[in-house]
Structure formats: C-alpha cells, structure tokens
C-alpha cells in the first residue's frame, strides 16, 4: 500500500482501490455459490439472495468486464497484491491452518464425533478457536489441583477402571457404577490413543457443573485391549454437557502438550506426583507462548 501511494498518481491510486473492491465483490459472490453447492451442514444464512445463481454469475461477469475496462496499470497492481497475498498464505498461513485442522481431527476422533465429510465440524472449530484468559486460567487451576494416579504395579483393565471410577465418583459426586460402565465402553475404542503410549480418555456424563481431569502414569503400561498398545500417560477428562466448550478446550490443550518433544520420556522419568504435575504446567506455559507468537 505504501508503494502504491508513493508511486501512483491520484487516478491510478483510485483505480487500484476500486479494482481491489471489485475483486472482493467477485470473490464474495463466488463464495456464496461454493457454499450453497457444497451443502455445508452448518451453513444456514438468515438471508437468501433472489434469482440464485444467475444474479451471482451475472455479477461476476459484470465486475470482470469493469476490471478490464479500468486499464492495464490497475490490473497489474491488483495482480501484484494477489500474488503477494497468496505468497504470504503459502509461506505463513497454510502450515498453521494444516496444523489446526489436524489437531481438530484428533479431537473429533477422540470424542467420537462423526465426520460430516470435512476434517471437522465448523461448529467445533469455532468453539476451540474462541478462547479467553478466563478459560486458560481455569484450565491451569484445575491442573494445579487435579488428582494424579501414579501406578507402580500393572493393573488389569477391569481393576484400573474400578479404581478410576471410584476416585472420580468422589471428586465430582457422580454414580460410581455408571462411571465404571461408561469407562469400560470408551476404553475398548482404539481412538483414545493420541500417540503410541499416550491416550486421552474423555467422557460426557449426566448432571450440571461437573468437570474434572485426572492425570495417570503407569511405568509398566496399561493394556486396555489387544488393539491398543500399552499406555504410559493417560489423561482422563469427565464433563457434563453444560461444560462442553471448556471440555473441548481442555482436550485440545492436553493433546498439544503431549505433542512436545520427549514428553513421554519426561513423564516416565518423573520422580513423584509434583514433578508429573510440573511437566504439564511447564508444557502449558510453553504452549501459551507459542500460541501467542
């Protein structure tokens, strides 16, 4: 923009600004056609333009004609803007978007949300993106106080599930038998594995204002089934439906924390519960810095 202002005369400047506005209108109309024809489940506009798609096609053609009538300079300048913007997208934005959608796909898989033909529902994506300081502080406070189970001996899946249900029932005032049955179903799903040796066991339960996280370490490994490799680091998240937004955020952050280099090695080598907790908290601080940058 500085280059355009310094080196173009007033007429060229006005034409360039107008050309950018026209190309924006063209993309808006093209986007409407793409969204309508793609049958996106959550695309439910309050207003539907009349004479679809003919008025949009006519608009695109008409604006295109005006663009060519505006002359060579405005077209070249607009082309430079588009090329620079596309380059910025390829170099900077695209890798971030890919990582974001890969993470959302993991959350979809862990929670058992059915795919709609896209990597993730846009509704879930918006929930995960819209976070604030209050949500982040709440997550940090829960990690500072949450229960940690450091299993010294190998437990059978049934023994571990009974222990987990017993501990959680006390923490969140829930029915122990219902928790046990629900955990049994979830533990057989190989989708709980985030990475080899690391898993997230999540559960939506009945009630209101119920949420808890339990961190589990098993040096010898928990074997839930033949399809699931031994789990050394297990994050257990239980939530009532009214806590859905925070539930998804917590899932996402724990998955990101488990992605850090040598996380599993540090987890296995931690001396006690406080060191296990500090591994999560220090990784959380690092994650916040990376998200800020």
N, C-alpha and C positions, 0 to 999 in steps of 0.2 A: 504494500500500500504506500509506503514511503517513496519507493521508486516511481510509482505511478504519479503520485502528487508532485514530485520534483521534476520529472522529465516529460510529462504530457501537458499540452495546453488545456485550457478550460473545456473546450469542445471534446477533446479526447478523453479527459477525465470523466465528463458527464456520460459519454457513450460507454466507457468501460463499466461505470457504476450501473448504468441501465442494462448492459449486457449481462452482468452478474445477476441482477434481479430477474431478468427474463429466464436465464438458465435455471435459476432457483425455482421459478414457477413451473418450468417444464418438468423438473425432477419431482416436484410435488404431485403433479398430475400423473406422472408415470408411476409414482409410489402408490397412489390410490388404486390404479389398475392392478399393480402387482399384488397388493394386499387383498383386494377383492377376489382376484383369481386364485390366490394361494389358499383360500379357505382357512385362514388362521382362526383358531377356536376363540381366542380372547379378543379378536378384532370386532368390536361391536360399537361402531360410531353412532353418536346421537343424531347426526345429520347425514343424509344420503343425497348426494347431488343428483339432479334430474338428468335424464337422457344419457345415462351411463351406458357404454363407454364413449359414445360418439362425441359428446361435448369435450371430453378429455383429449381424445385423439385430434379433434379439430384445434384445440388449444395448443397442443404440442406442435402441430404443423404450422399454425399461425405464428407462434412465437419464434419458431425456427426460421420462418421467412423474414420476420423483422430483424432477427440477428444478422442474417446475411446482408440485409439492406443497410445495416449500420456501418459497414465498411471493414476494410482489411485490418486496420490498427486495433479496433475493439475486439475483433476475433482473435488476433494474435495475443493480445494482453489477457483475454479470458482464457485462452489455451494455456498460457504460462501459469496462471493461477491454478487451473485444474491440475496441471502436471505437478506443480509444487505440492498441492494438497494431497494428491494421490501418492506422491513420494513419501510424504510425512506419514500417511496411513500405512504404507508397506513397511517402512523402517521402524516406526514407533508404535502406532496404534494396533496394527494387526496382531503382533505377537501377544500383546496384553489381552486382546479380545479372545484369542485362541485359548490362552491360559484360563481366562474367566469361564468360558463355556466348558472347557474340560473339567474344571472344578465343579461347576453346576451339574454336569453329567454324573460325576461321582456322588454328589448329594442325592440326585434323582435315584441312582442305583441303590444307595444305602437305605434310603427311606422307603423304597418300593413304589415310588410314584411312576405310573405308567407313562411311557413316552407317547407324544402325540405326533410323531414323525419328525420332530425337531430335536435338537440336543436337550432342550429343557423347556418347560412351560415358561412363557414370558412373565407370567404372574409370579412364579418362584424367583426368577431372575431379579425382578423389581424389589421383592422382599429382601433379598440378600444384598443388593446394592444400597438400599436406603437404610443406612445405619447411622447412629449418632454417638456422642460421648457417653450418654446415659447407658445405652446398650453395652458399650465397650467396658464401662466401669462395673456394670452389673456382672458381666462375664468374669472380669478379673476378681471381683469379690467372691464369686462362687468358687473359683479355682482355689483361692486362698483358704476357704473353709471346707471344701468338699472332702468326702470320705475317700481314703486311699486304701486299697486292699493289696498287700504285698504277700503273695502266696509262695511259701517256702517249699511246700510239697506239691506233687502233682495230684490234682483232683479230677475225678471223673466229671463229665459234663453235667450229670444229674446233681452231684454233690456241689459243684460250683454254682449251678443255677439256684439251688436251695439256699445256699449261703448269700448269694446276691439278692434274691427276693426277700430274705429275712432282714438283711441290712437296709434295703431300700424301703421296705414296709414301715420301718421305724422312722426313717428320715423324712418321708413325705406323707405319713399317715395313710397308707393305702392297704388294700387287701393283699396279704402275702400269697395266698393261693392263686389269685388272679394274676399277680405279677409272675409267679412261677410258670403258669401255663403259657402266658404271653411270651416270656423269655424263651421257653422251650421251642416255640414255633419260629421265633426270629433267629435263634442260634443255628438252626439247620440250613439257613439261607446263606450260601457262599458269598452273596453280595455284601455281607457285612465286612468282608476283608477289603481294606483300603490298599494296603501293600503287604507283601509277604511278611508275616509276623506281627502285623498291626491291623486292628479291626475296630469298628465303631458299632456298638450295639444300641440302637435307638428304638424308642417305644412311645407311642401316644396312648395315654391312659385316661380313664374317666375322671371327672371332677373339674375343679377350678383352682387356679393359682397354685398348681403343683408343678414343680420343676426341680430337677436335681441332676448332678453329674457325679459319677464315681470313676476314679482312676484305678486301673488294675494292672499290676505287674506280676508275671509268672515267669521266673527264670527257666523253669523246665518246660513251660509251654502248656496252654490249654488246648485240648483237642476236642472240638465240637462235633466233627464228623469226618468221614474219610475224604470228603471233598474239600475240606478246609485245612490248610497247613497249621501247625502249632502256632498259637497266638501268644506272643510275649507282652505286647502292650495292647490293652483293651480300654476304650473309652465308652462308658455307659451313660446314655442320656435318656432321661424319662421326663415327659412333659404332658400336661393336659392341653386340650385343643385351644384354649384361650391364650396359651403362651406360644403359639405357632411361630410367630415372627422371630422371637428370641431363640426358639428351638432350632430353626434353620440357621440362624447366625452362629450359634454355638457349634453346630455340626460343621459348618464351613470353616470356622477358625481352628477347630481341633484337627480337621483333615489337613489344613495348611501347615499347622505346627508339625504334624507327623511327616511332612514332606522335607523338612530341613535335613541337611546332610548329617549323617551319623546319629540321627535321633534314636533309633533302636539300640545302637551301641551304648549311648549315654544312658538310656533308660535301663538297660540290663546291668550296667556297671554302677548305678546309683547306690549309695551306702544305706540310705534309710528313706522313710516317707517324706521328710522335709526336702531331701535332695531331689526326690522324684517330683515334688510339687514345684521346686525351683526350676527344674528343667522346663516344665510347662510355662511358668511365669516368664522366664528369661526368653524363651522362644516366642512368647506372646508379645513381649516388648519389641523384639526384633521384627516380628510380623507387622506391628503397628508402624514402625519406622519405614519399612519397605512400602506399605500401603500409602503412607503419607508422601513418600518420594515419588 
